[in-house]
Amino acid sequence: MSISNGIPAYELSTELLLHELRHLHATRTETFLHGSPDSLREHTARTFEMEQEYLRRHPERNVDPRRTRAGAREEPQHA
């Protein structure tokens, strides 16, 4: 069940889900800086819904080791 407006995330094709996620991430700063409290709340809820659906579909997604706590602490490798 969707907690926000729009098509529920679970009903979207993977292609549309990724499209929505890219759009939400691209518009986040503008919404945060200039959106009304209601629009920020809606944007946050919709982003969370889309992200959770993506994670549900891709639990074994490719995680960049540099994006983990341990990986971020490692010294950079120089070629």
Buried (B, 14 or more C-beta within 10 A) or exposed (E): EBEBEEEEBEEBEEEEBEEBBEEBEEEBEEBEEEBEEEEBEBBBBBBBBBBEBBEEEEEEEEEEEEEEEEEEEEEEEEE
